[in-house]
């Protein structure tokens, strides 16, 4: 375990199993709808999760990325900034947004609004983690990997000042690292 991690919340094995389960559900749902989903990963936190999840979706899909949020330190910023927009047209597409974590829900709400304005037919959300205690916006993820308590977590894409994204598990960051 990394020296800055207080506790492992979700192991790499649990994430692996969950991606198989979510991939199966997503495959069933979109096959039933007869839609080819456009998976949109929110950079950079979604990269490991998106990579694992998409390999378990057994149908044709398209992928793209957006870079939207700036998360400085351990408190969420009020509004988001678009650093990279989609390369693909969102018009008339069934979009499946891929998130690392839904915290206050501000990012999700803004991005969903933005994609609806671009003419998306549908916008659903899959998130590795959900931290419902901190939610301020009326927004939910349609597919959730793990619901966690209100602690600052790192690993599997999640960072603290751009570090720890490569850890193969989700862990709680030691308070002494950011206090
Ligand atoms: P909101 O508040 O808009 O936040 O739902 C979503 C984004 O905030 C970041 N975030 C975290 N990043 N550990 C992190 O490393 C956390 O515990 C955490 N909580 C929120 C993350 O970038 C997410 O996409």
Boltz pocket constraint, residues with backbone or C-beta under 6 A from the ligand:
constraints:
  - pocket:
      binder: B
      contacts: [[A, 45], [A, 69], [A, 71], [A, 76], [A, 77], [A, 99], [A, 100], [A, 101], [A, 102], [A, 103], [A, 104], [A, 105], [A, 106], [A, 107], [A, 108], [A, 151], [A, 152], [A, 153], [A, 154], [A, 158], [A, 159], [A, 160]]
      max_distance: 6.0
